[in-house]
Amino acid sequence: MFVYPLRQVRGFNVMHERCPHCNVRLEPEPGFYQGAMYVGYAITIACIIGLSIILYLLGNPNEWVYIGTIIAFMVLIAPVNYRYSRIVYLYLFGGL
């Protein structure tokens, strides 16, 4: 679905116009992936809740540890969240 692998920071968001395997158009209509923001939001909330539970079980630190850890984690997984939100959205609503 994406042109470059995830480990390549530059161009992590460049998508093929058509699937190289089945020739399906990967952007069914203009602005199709704007709805993927809702999927990305759900992934973000799930990560925040999971990370908060882990931090709580490790010793219940103060709120600044929660905030710093969650912000750092979300910045690190932003490219993964971007890609998977598009993949899930296309799978759910792409009509394939």
FIKOLZA-1660 file (N, C-alpha, C; in steps of 0.1 Angstrom, whole numbers, plus 5000, padded with zeros to 4 digits):
% residues 96
   i   px   py   pz ch aa at
   1 5008 4988 5000  A  M  N
   1 5000 5000 5000  A  M CA
   1 5009 5013 5000  A  M  C
   2 5019 5012 5008  A  F  N
   2 5028 5024 5008  A  F CA
   2 5041 5021 5000  A  F  C
   3 5047 5032 4994  A  V  N
   3 5058 5031 4985  A  V CA
   3 5071 5027 4993  A  V  C
   4 5073 5034 5004  A  Y  N
   4 5086 5031 5011  A  Y CA
   4 5083 5024 5024  A  Y  C
   5 5093 5016 5029  A  P  N
   5 5091 5009 5042  A  P CA
   5 5090 5019 5054  A  P  C
   6 5084 5015 5065  A  L  N
   6 5082 5023 5076  A  L CA
   6 5096 5028 5082  A  L  C
   7 5106 5020 5081  A  R  N
   7 5119 5024 5087  A  R CA
   7 5125 5036 5080  A  R  C
   8 5121 5039 5068  A  Q  N
   8 5126 5051 5060  A  Q CA
   8 5117 5063 5064  A  Q  C
   9 5123 5072 5072  A  V  N
   9 5115 5083 5078  A  V CA
   9 5110 5092 5067  A  V  C
  10 5118 5095 5057  A  R  N
  10 5113 5104 5046  A  R CA
  10 5104 5096 5037  A  R  C
  11 5093 5101 5034  A  G  N
  11 5084 5094 5025  A  G CA
  11 5075 5083 5031  A  G  C
  12 5074 5084 5045  A  F  N
  12 5066 5073 5051  A  F CA
  12 5051 5074 5048  A  F  C
  13 5047 5085 5042  A  N  N
  13 5033 5087 5039  A  N CA
  13 5030 5086 5024  A  N  C
  14 5039 5083 5016  A  V  N
  14 5037 5082 5002  A  V CA
  14 5030 5069 4998  A  V  C
  15 5019 5070 4992  A  M  N
  15 5011 5058 4988  A  M CA
  15 5012 5055 4973  A  M  C
  16 5011 5042 4970  A  H  N
  16 5009 5039 4956  A  H CA
  16 4995 5044 4951  A  H  C
  17 4994 5047 4938  A  E  N
  17 4981 5051 4933  A  E CA
  17 4972 5039 4932  A  E  C
  18 4978 5028 4928  A  R  N
  18 4971 5015 4926  A  R CA
  18 4979 5005 4933  A  R  C
  19 4972 4994 4938  A  C  N
  19 4978 4983 4945  A  C CA
  19 4987 4976 4935  A  C  C
  20 5000 4973 4938  A  P  N
  20 5009 4966 4929  A  P CA
  20 5005 4952 4926  A  P  C
  21 4997 4946 4935  A  H  N
  21 4993 4932 4934  A  H CA
  21 4980 4930 4926  A  H  C
  22 4969 4938 4930  A  C  N
  22 4956 4935 4924  A  C CA
  22 4951 4947 4916  A  C  C
  23 4959 4958 4915  A  N  N
  23 4955 4969 4906  A  N CA
  23 4943 4977 4911  A  N  C
  24 4939 4976 4924  A  V  N
  24 4928 4983 4929  A  V CA
  24 4933 4997 4932  A  V  C
  25 4924 5007 4929  A  R  N
  25 4927 5021 4932  A  R CA
  25 4927 5023 4947  A  R  C
  26 4938 5028 4953  A  L  N
  26 4939 5030 4967  A  L CA
  26 4933 5042 4973  A  L  C
  27 4929 5051 4964  A  E  N
  27 4921 5063 4969  A  E CA
  27 4908 5064 4961  A  E  C
  28 4898 5057 4966  A  P  N
  28 4885 5056 4959  A  P CA
  28 4879 5070 4955  A  P  C
  29 4881 5080 4963  A  E  N
  29 4875 5093 4960  A  E CA
  29 4884 5104 4966  A  E  C
  30 4884 5116 4961  A  P  N
  30 4892 5127 4967  A  P CA
  30 4887 5129 4982  A  P  C
  31 4897 5130 4991  A  G  N
  31 4894 5132 5005  A  G CA
  31 4889 5120 5012  A  G  C
  32 4891 5108 5006  A  F  N
  32 4886 5096 5013  A  F CA
  32 4893 5094 5026  A  F  C
  33 4905 5097 5028  A  Y  N
  33 4912 5093 5040  A  Y CA
  33 4911 5104 5051  A  Y  C
  34 4902 5114 5049  A  Q  N
  34 4900 5123 5060  A  Q CA
  34 4892 5115 5072  A  Q  C
  35 4885 5105 5068  A  G  N
  35 4878 5097 5079  A  G CA
  35 4888 5089 5086  A  G  C
  36 4900 5087 5081  A  A  N
  36 4910 5079 5088  A  A CA
  36 4914 5086 5101  A  A  C
  37 4912 5099 5102  A  M  N
  37 4916 5106 5114  A  M CA
  37 4908 5100 5126  A  M  C
  38 4896 5096 5124  A  Y  N
  38 4888 5090 5135  A  Y CA
  38 4894 5077 5139  A  Y  C
  39 4898 5069 5130  A  V  N
  39 4905 5056 5133  A  V CA
  39 4918 5059 5141  A  V  C
  40 4925 5069 5136  A  G  N
  40 4938 5073 5143  A  G CA
  40 4935 5078 5157  A  G  C
  41 4924 5085 5159  A  Y  N
  41 4920 5090 5172  A  Y CA
  41 4917 5078 5181  A  Y  C
  42 4910 5068 5176  A  A  N
  42 4907 5056 5184  A  A CA
  42 4920 5049 5188  A  A  C
  43 4929 5048 5179  A  I  N
  43 4942 5041 5182  A  I CA
  43 4950 5049 5192  A  I  C
  44 4949 5062 5191  A  T  N
  44 4956 5071 5201  A  T CA
  44 4950 5069 5215  A  T  C
  45 4937 5069 5216  A  I  N
  45 4930 5068 5229  A  I CA
  45 4933 5054 5235  A  I  C
  46 4933 5044 5226  A  A  N
  46 4937 5030 5231  A  A CA
  46 4951 5030 5237  A  A  C
  47 4960 5036 5230  A  C  N
  47 4974 5036 5234  A  C CA
  47 4976 5044 5247  A  C  C
  48 4969 5055 5248  A  I  N
  48 4969 5063 5261  A  I CA
  48 4964 5056 5273  A  I  C
  49 4953 5049 5271  A  I  N
  49 4947 5041 5282  A  I CA
  49 4956 5030 5286  A  I  C
  50 4961 5023 5276  A  G  N
  50 4970 5011 5279  A  G CA
  50 4983 5016 5286  A  G  C
  51 4989 5027 5281  A  L  N
  51 5001 5032 5287  A  L CA
  51 4998 5037 5301  A  L  C
  52 4987 5043 5303  A  S  N
  52 4983 5048 5317  A  S CA
  52 4982 5037 5326  A  S  C
  53 4975 5026 5322  A  I  N
  53 4974 5015 5331  A  I CA
  53 4987 5008 5334  A  I  C
  54 4996 5007 5324  A  I  N
  54 5009 5002 5327  A  I CA
  54 5017 5010 5337  A  I  C
  55 5017 5024 5335  A  L  N
  55 5023 5033 5344  A  L CA
  55 5018 5032 5358  A  L  C
  56 5004 5031 5359  A  Y  N
  56 4998 5030 5372  A  Y CA
  56 5002 5017 5379  A  Y  C
  57 5003 5006 5372  A  L  N
  57 5007 4993 5378  A  L CA
  57 5022 4993 5382  A  L  C
  58 5030 5001 5375  A  L  N
  58 5044 5001 5378  A  L CA
  58 5047 5010 5390  A  L  C
  59 5038 5017 5396  A  G  N
  59 5041 5024 5408  A  G CA
  59 5033 5037 5410  A  G  C
  60 5024 5040 5401  A  N  N
  60 5015 5052 5402  A  N CA
  60 5024 5065 5404  A  N  C
  61 5031 5069 5393  A  P  N
  61 5039 5081 5394  A  P CA
  61 5030 5094 5394  A  P  C
  62 5037 5105 5395  A  N  N
  62 5029 5118 5395  A  N CA
  62 5025 5121 5381  A  N  C
  63 5016 5131 5379  A  E  N
  63 5010 5134 5366  A  E CA
  63 5019 5138 5355  A  E  C
  64 5031 5144 5359  A  W  N
  64 5040 5148 5349  A  W CA
  64 5047 5137 5342  A  W  C
  65 5049 5126 5350  A  V  N
  65 5055 5114 5344  A  V CA
  65 5045 5108 5334  A  V  C
  66 5032 5108 5337  A  Y  N
  66 5022 5103 5328  A  Y CA
  66 5022 5112 5315  A  Y  C
  67 5022 5125 5317  A  I  N
  67 5021 5134 5305  A  I CA
  67 5033 5133 5297  A  I  C
  68 5045 5133 5302  A  G  N
  68 5057 5132 5295  A  G CA
  68 5059 5119 5287  A  G  C
  69 5055 5108 5294  A  T  N
  69 5056 5095 5288  A  T CA
  69 5047 5093 5277  A  T  C
  70 5034 5098 5279  A  I  N
  70 5024 5096 5268  A  I CA
  70 5028 5105 5256  A  I  C
  71 5032 5117 5258  A  I  N
  71 5036 5126 5247  A  I CA
  71 5048 5120 5239  A  I  C
  72 5058 5115 5246  A  A  N
  72 5069 5109 5240  A  A CA
  72 5065 5097 5232  A  A  C
  73 5057 5088 5238  A  F  N
  73 5053 5076 5231  A  F CA
  73 5044 5079 5218  A  F  C
  74 5035 5089 5219  A  M  N
  74 5027 5092 5208  A  M CA
  74 5035 5099 5197  A  M  C
  75 5045 5106 5200  A  V  N
  75 5054 5112 5189  A  V CA
  75 5062 5101 5182  A  V  C
  76 5066 5091 5190  A  L  N
  76 5074 5080 5184  A  L CA
  76 5065 5071 5175  A  L  C
  77 5053 5069 5179  A  I  N
  77 5044 5060 5171  A  I CA
  77 5036 5067 5161  A  I  C
  78 5038 5080 5159  A  A  N
  78 5029 5088 5149  A  A CA
  78 5030 5082 5135  A  A  C
  79 5041 5078 5129  A  P  N
  79 5041 5072 5116  A  P CA
  79 5034 5059 5115  A  P  C
  80 5035 5051 5126  A  V  N
  80 5028 5038 5126  A  V CA
  80 5013 5041 5127  A  V  C
  81 5009 5050 5136  A  N  N
  81 4995 5054 5137  A  N CA
  81 4989 5059 5124  A  N  C
  82 4996 5067 5117  A  Y  N
  82 4992 5072 5104  A  Y CA
  82 4989 5061 5094  A  Y  C
  83 4999 5052 5093  A  R  N
  83 4997 5041 5083  A  R CA
  83 4986 5032 5087  A  R  C
  84 4986 5027 5099  A  Y  N
  84 4975 5018 5103  A  Y CA
  84 4961 5023 5103  A  Y  C
  85 4960 5036 5106  A  S  N
  85 4947 5042 5105  A  S CA
  85 4942 5043 5091  A  S  C
  86 4951 5045 5081  A  R  N
  86 4947 5045 5067  A  R CA
  86 4944 5031 5063  A  R  C
  87 4951 5021 5067  A  I  N
  87 4949 5007 5063  A  I CA
  87 4936 5002 5069  A  I  C
  88 4933 5005 5081  A  V  N
  88 4921 5000 5087  A  V CA
  88 4909 5007 5081  A  V  C
  89 4910 5020 5079  A  Y  N
  89 4899 5028 5072  A  Y CA
  89 4896 5023 5058  A  Y  C
  90 4906 5020 5051  A  L  N
  90 4904 5015 5037  A  L CA
  90 4898 5001 5038  A  L  C
  91 4902 4993 5047  A  Y  N
  91 4896 4980 5049  A  Y CA
  91 4881 4980 5053  A  Y  C
  92 4878 4989 5062  A  L  N
  92 4864 4990 5067  A  L CA
  92 4855 4997 5057  A  L  C
  93 4859 5008 5050  A  F  N
  93 4850 5016 5042  A  F CA
  93 4854 5017 5027  A  F  C
  94 4864 5010 5023  A  G  N
  94 4869 5011 5010  A  G CA
  94 4861 5003 5000  A  G  C
  95 4853 4994 5004  A  G  N
  95 4844 4986 4995  A  G CA
  95 4852 4976 4988  A  G  C
  96 4863 4971 4994  A  L  N
  96 4870 4961 4987  A  L CA
  96 4865 4947 4990  A  L  C
% end
